[in-house]
Amino acid sequence: MKANQDMNVLDEVNKGATMGMDAINYLVPKVQDSNFKNVLDVEYNKYKDISRRANNLYENYTTEKEPHETNTMNKMMTWYGIQMNTMNDKSNSKISELLMQGTNMGIIEGRRLLNQNPNINSKIKTLLSDFVKMQEDSVETLKTYL
């Protein structure tokens, strides 16, 4: 049961990180401001690092499958939502707002996972805490572009 719980949390962390990377990938081509692009590149790399760490921990539980990532339907919905929301407004403010909305959902899910899974492996708990903290820091960074 505990190993299953650990794998489920790792899956959720990896899905959140890959969703963050996908959103940034879809938005970067719309950004004109080079400073803001640099900020998004840094954020992307933070998500990538979290995903890498989740993958490394996942190997301790199974060699039969890879951690879950966002499925094709979720990727399409994210892409479509971004296209619709930036059709008339590609400003830094709008892009920052969209990223903050997704990031806030990730923070909520991360806090929920921490609260509902108090007995997960300490390395996984550290990763999850780091992920939540990273997202909270991202929101603070993105606020400056509203």
Secondary structure, DSSP 8 states (H G I E B T S, - for coil): -HHHHHHHHHHHHHHHHHHHHHHHHHHGGG---HHHHHHHHHHHHHHHHHHHHHHHHHTTT-SS-------HHHHHHHHHHHHHHTSS---HHHHHHHHHHHHHHHHHHHHHHHHH-TTS-HHHHHHHHHHHHHHHHHHHHHHTT-
